[in-house]
Amino acid sequence: MDDCIIIGGGPAGLTAAIYLSRYHLKIRLFDCGSSRAALIPCTHNHAGYPQGISGLDLLAAMRAQAEKYGTVREAAKVTSLRSIEGGFAARIGEREVRARSVLLATGVINHRPPMPDALHDAALANGQIRYCPVCDGYEVTDKRVAVYGTGEHGAREALFIRSFTRDVTLIAPDRHDLPPEQLAQLTAADIALVDGPARDWAIDGEQLALSTAAGHLAFDSLYPALGSHIRSELAVEAGARADASGCLEVDDHQRTSLPALFAAGDVAKGLDQISHAMGEAGVAATTIRNMLNAEAPLWR
Ligand SMILES: Cc1cc2nc3c(=O)[nH]c(=O)nc-3n(C[C@H](O)[C@H](O)[C@H](O)COP(=O)(O)OP(=O)(O)OC[C@H]3O[C@@H](n4cnc5c(N)ncnc54)[C@H](O)[C@@H]3O)c2cc1C
C-alpha cells in the first residue's frame, strides 16, 4: 500500500507532491490535465515573479521539481474513491490503487458565459475575459469593465472591481435580480446595471463586444460571475462533508471530516489563489507525514 494518493496536479497537488516526496514517502499523483492554473496567460500577483509567469510555465516547473524528488505522476482520472481497512482505494480505469491516506486537490471549474468556445479562449488569452479580480484587478485599473452576473455574487464582484476602476457595468445573464440593499450599494458606487440576455459576442479590436437589452456594448475586460462547479464528488462519495456550495469542510490542518482524507486548494473553502493552494498543501502534506509517523515511525 502506498503512503498517499494525491488526486489533482495543479498548484495544490504538486506542492503536496514536492513536500511528501521530500519526506521520503511513497506517493502517487493522478491528474486529468485541467488545472485552472493552466488557463492563466500570465500571473502578476504570484510572489517571486516580478515579470509575471504563465500558468503553464509555473505548472511545468512544479512538475519538474516534484519528479526530481521521485513523485510518480500519472495523467489519468480517478473515477471513484472509497474507504478501506487502513486507508483508501482509488479507481483509475480498470485498476484500483490503495494508500494509507489521500489528498484531494481537484480544484473547481468556472461556469462560462454562453459564447463559442474558440471566442472564449481567444478573449481569455488576451485579457478580455478574466475570472479573478483578486488576481488581476490591478490589470484593469481605470479600464472599462463589465461583470456578467447578478444577485449577491454578481454585485459583490462588481463592487470589488470598483476599487480598480470607476467604469463598471453589471450585466445580468437575463434580468437583474438584486436585493434592495445591494441595489443601493451598486447605485451608490455608480455601477451601471444592464439587463441581458447577452448575444452576438465578438472581439472588436482591443475590446470584447456584446449585445444587451441596452444595446451593443464593448468593454476592455469582462468578468463572468456565474459561480463554479466544485470538484469534490470523490470525497463526498467516500463520506466527507462539504458545504452547500460543494466546498470540502476542512480543519486548520486540512483534514476533512473523514480520517486520513485531506483536501487543499480551491476544492476546500478559502481564497481561490495559487499561494493559498500551495500553503494549504504544505500544511496538509506535513500533517499527513506526522499522522503516518505516529502510526509507524518513518525512521530510515
Ligand atoms: C483565468 C484564471 C486566471 C487566474 N489567475 C490567477 C492569478 O493570477 N493568481 C492566482 O493566485 N490565482 C489565479 N487563478 C486561480 C488559480 O488558478 C487557482 O486558485 C489554482 O489553480 C488552484 O489550484 P488547485 O491545485 O486547487 O486546482 P487546479 O489548479 O484547478 O488543479 C486541479 C487539478 O485536479 C485535476 N483533477 C480534477 N479531478 C480529477 C480527478 N478525478 N482525477 C484526476 N485529476 C483530477 C485537474 O485536472 C487539475 O489539474 C486564476 C484562475 C483562472 C481561471
The ligand as an ORCA input file, in Angstrom:
! r2SCAN-3c Opt
* xyz 0 1
  C      -8.159     32.699    -15.897
  C      -7.646     32.490    -14.493
  C      -6.650     33.331    -14.013
  C      -6.167     33.163    -12.722
  N      -5.149     33.976    -12.303
  C      -4.597     33.763    -11.090
  C      -3.509     34.584    -10.644
  O      -3.034     35.461    -11.347
  N      -3.015     34.359     -9.387
  C      -3.531     33.379     -8.576
  O      -3.036     33.202     -7.454
  N      -4.543     32.577     -8.991
  C      -5.083     32.747    -10.216
  N      -6.132     31.964    -10.621
  C      -6.661     30.948     -9.688
  C      -5.742     29.708     -9.680
  O      -5.616     29.212    -10.991
  C      -6.324     28.635     -8.765
  O      -6.567     29.184     -7.478
  C      -5.356     27.454     -8.631
  O      -5.109     26.868     -9.886
  C      -5.935     26.404     -7.669
  O      -5.088     25.296     -7.615
  P      -5.650     23.833     -7.291
  O      -4.464     22.952     -7.313
  O      -6.515     23.879     -6.102
  O      -6.652     23.493     -8.505
  P      -6.361     23.373    -10.067
  O      -5.200     24.209    -10.471
  O      -7.647     23.627    -10.761
  O      -5.920     21.859    -10.258
  C      -6.808     20.800    -10.022
  C      -6.306     19.599    -10.792
  O      -7.048     18.439    -10.373
  C      -7.229     17.615    -11.517
  N      -8.372     16.735    -11.294
  C      -9.657     17.071    -11.009
  N     -10.412     15.975    -10.850
  C      -9.589     14.915    -11.034
  C      -9.780     13.503    -10.997
  N     -10.966     12.964    -10.710
  N      -8.722     12.699    -11.262
  C      -7.505     13.233    -11.551
  N      -7.266     14.567    -11.578
  C      -8.294     15.390    -11.321
  C      -7.448     18.601    -12.660
  O      -7.140     18.005    -13.896
  C      -6.485     19.725    -12.300
  O      -5.232     19.557    -12.949
  C      -6.675     32.118    -11.903
  C      -7.679     31.282    -12.389
  C      -8.163     31.464    -13.673
  C      -9.231     30.536    -14.203
*
